[in-house]
């Protein structure tokens, strides 16, 4: 099956640059009453920290200036330093979304389906190409009779180095979530990225995080909550 291409319209989110959303122009034509959550995957390509400006490669939806990484001068030369997303990060974020999604009113959420394993599979010359995440999501939705599937990827997951009083680097988290209809149309996509900044650079954000540098888990929970505020299906019932 070829996943149908669809134009996504960039939308503004209440959380500013930390959260960005896109929605399909055809979204109103879909009646989504049943969703299946697929396990999140992780970006398995190491991100190289540039020796010149101490930046990681930028995940989609983030600005390079937001993800500068401090590296001790005694450490390995920066050109050779890389950062990978730990595998457990995907499981944590999947579970966080599972808890929030299943509490929605007006939609039925099916439990996380087994991972397709496409992120870790390798192919030799002549093998069939890997299945795109959107196509895998559409196939999973059709298989279980759901109107759409929720799929996501974790692109950044870095713990703070330090404590609540001071961290260098601070915690950084980046992930995206998509709702893909059973016919392959991407109906909605949301992206969260935050590298926590000190109070002098992000006063309101620092207050929101409790006047301190939070852990990567705390930052992740915050990101999930912010994306759920703009999730277009179901309601919280509040």
N, C-alpha and C positions, 0 to 999 in steps of 0.2 A: 504494500500500500504506500502510496506517495502522500506524505502529509501536505495538506493544502496550505498554500501560503496565504497569509492574511495580514493586512496592514494593521499595525498596532498604533494607537494614538497615545502619545505621552500625556500622562495626567499628573496634576500636582497632588501632593500628599501633605497632610497636616504636619508632618514631621520634618518638612524642609528637605535639604539636600541629603539627609541620611536615609530617607526612603523615597524611592521613585517608583511610579507605577505606569503601566501601559495597558490599554484595553482595546479589544477589537471593536471596530465599528458595527460588526454584526452581533455583538453580545446580546442586545435586547431581543434578538430573534430566537435565542436559545432558552429553553426551559430546563434549568439544571436543578433537579431534585435529589439526585444521588451522585455522590462523589466517592472515588476510591483514592486513598492516599498511597502513593508509592514511596519506598524508602529513598531518602535523599542520597545523592552521590557526592563525591568529593572531587575537586580539581586535582588530578594526579600528576600534573606537570609542575615540577619545582619552579618557584618564582625566584629569579636571580636578583639579588640586591646590587644595584648599579654602584660602582666604585666612586662615581663622580658626585652623585647627589644623595646617596643612601636611600633611594626609593626602591620599593618592590615594583614589579610590573603591576599595572593598574587593572583591577577587575572591572568588569562592565558596570557602569553606574557610579563609579567612584572617580574622584579626581586625584591625580598623583600627589598633589600637595597635601592630601588628607592622610596619606599612608606612609609618611617618612618613618624610617626605622633607625633608631640610634644603635650603634654597634660599638662596643668597647674597642679602644685603639689597640689593645693587646690581643684582640681576637684574630682569627684567620683573615687574610686579605679579603676585603669585601667582594672583590670580583668573583671569588669562588664560593661565597656564602649563598646558600639557597634556603628557602622555606617551603615546606610542604604542608598540606592540610592533613592532620591526623585522621585516620579512618573512623575513630570513635566520634568525631565531631558530627558526621552525617547521622549516626544513630541518635545522638542527643537531640539534634534539631528535629529529626523525624518525630521523636516522641513528644517533644514540646508542641509541635503542630498538631499531632494526633490528639493530645489532651484538649487543646483549644478548639479544634474543628469538631470534635464529637459533642461539644456543648452548644453548638449552634442550633438555632431553632429554624425549622422550615426546610432543612435538608437532611438527608441520611448519609452518614459517613461510614464507608466500609473500611475495615482495618487494613493496615499497611500490607501490601502484597509483597511476595518475595522479590528481591532485587533481580533485575535482568542480568546483572554482572557485566554489562557492556563496558563499564568504566575500567575494568581490570583485564578484559580479554585482549589478546594479541592476535594479529593476523599475519600470515605469511603471504608472499606474493601469490596472487591468483585466488586467495580466499575471498569470500563475500565481504562486502564492507560492513562496518559496524552499524547497528540499528541506532538511529538518532533518538535521543531521549523523548522528543515529542511524539515520534512514531511509536515508541515503546509504550508511552502513556496512553495513546489512542487505542492501541491493541489491547492493553490491560483493561481499559474502560469497557470496550466491547466484550471482552471475555467474561467479565462479571456482570454485564448488563447495566453498567453505570452510565450516566449521562456524560460524565467527564472524569478525568483523572487529575490529581494534583501531583506534580513532580518538582524536584528542586535540586540545586547544587550548591555546595559550600565552596567558596573560592578563597576565603581568608579565615584563619582561626589561630590567633596568636595570643598566648597568655601574657599578662603584664610581667615585667621584671621589676620587682620592688614590692611595695605595700600600698595600703590605702592612702598613706600620707604622701607618697611619691613613687613614681614608676618611670623607668626609661629602658625599653619602650613601654608605653601603656598597652592595655589590651586592644586587639583589633579583631573585628568580625565582619565577614561579608558573605552573604548568601542570597540566592534568588529563588523564587517560587513561581510556578506557572500552573494555570488551569487549562487543560487541553481537552477539547470535546472528543467524543467517540469517533467523529468523522475526521479528526486530525487538525481542526482549527484551534489555534492558540487563542483562547478567549480573553485571558488576562495574565499579566505578569507583574510581579512585584520584586523590587531589589532593595536590600538593606546593606549599607556599609557604614561602619563607624570605627575610626581610630580615636579613642577618647583623647580629648585635648585638655590642657590645663585650664584653670578658671580664667586666666588672662586672655585666652583665645576663644573660649566657648563658655561664657558665664552661665547662660541658661541651661546648657547641657550639663555642666558640672554640678549645678544645683539639683537638676533632675536625677542625677546619679548619686545623690546623697552627700555632696560635698567631699568627695574622695575619688580615688582611682579604683574602679571596680575590677573584678576578675573577668576572664573571658566568658565564664558561664553566666555571670550577671548581665554582661553586655548582650549575650545571645538571647537571654530571656526577654530583655527589653526590646530587641529587634523583632522577635516573634510577636510580641504584644502590639508593636507599632504596625506591623504588616497585617495583623488580624483586624485592626481598626479599619483598614481599607479593603478587606477581602470582600468581593462583590456578591458572594452567595450566602444565603441564610442570614440570620440575625442573632445577636447576643441575647435578645429578649429583655434588655434593660429599658 
